[in-house]
């Protein structure tokens, strides 16, 4: 997979602005699709993890509530509640 990313990066570096806009829209669409797919797969009580933009660390917790765009996660350590975009979550095996 890493080689594919390197190839894509090399191609992007040779694109003009219109082509980059098209790629940007495709990436945004795919990100939305994957986020909605993640939302549909999550239910209350699921174990998830995400990388915190505040602390830079990986937070593991339990899904408390699934909203339209975000998921409320209660951290396993400390019990803090986080509202996290679905695109940032990874569902873990229970």
N, C-alpha and C positions, 0 to 999 in steps of 0.2 A: 504494500500500500504506500509506503514511503516513496518509492520510485515514481508512482503515479502522481503523487503530490508534487514532486520535483519537476516532472514533465509539465504539469499544469502551470506551475509557477513560471517555468521558462516560457511557455506559450503566452501567459499573461503579460510578461515583460515586453513582448513584441507587439502588443495590441495598441490600437488607437483608442481615443476616448469613447467613441460610440460602442466599440466592441467591449470595453471594460464596463460600460453601463449595462450592456446586455448580460454580461457575466454576473455583475452585482445583483441584478434583478433575479437571475436564476438561483443564485446563492440564497437570497432572501426568501424566495418561494420555497426552496428545499428546507430551509431552517424552520419556516412556518409549518410545513408539512410534518417534519420530524417532531416539532413541539406538540402539535395536535395529536400525533400518534402516541407520544409519551403520555399526554394527558388522558387519552382513552384507556391506556394500559394501567393507570394508577388508581388505587382505591385506598380508603382510610386503613391505616395499619401497615401499609407496605413499607419496607425498609429501603431507603434511598441514600445517595450521597451526592455532594456537589462541592465545587471549589469556591470558597468564599472570596469575594473580591475585597472584603474588608481586612481579613486576616491573612489571606493567601494560602490558608490551609484547607485540607479536605474535611468537610463536615458530614458526619453520618447521622441520620435521624429517621424518624417515623412520620409518615404522611398523616396529618391531622385533618386536612380539608383540601379538596380539589376544586379550584375556582376555574373560570373560563380561560384565563391566561396564566395564572400563577398557582402554585401549590404551597400550602402552609405546612412547614416541616418543623417538628419538635426535635431539637438536637439531642442525641443520646447522652452527651456529656454536658451538664449544666442546665439542660431543659429549656434553653433559649428557643424562641419561636422565630422562624425565618419565613418570609414570603419570597419564593424562588420561582423565576420563570421556568417553565417546563423544559425548555431547551438546555438548561444547565444541569438537569437531574439525570442520574443514572440509577436505574432500579437494580437493587441487589437481591440475590437469592436469600430467601428467608431461612 
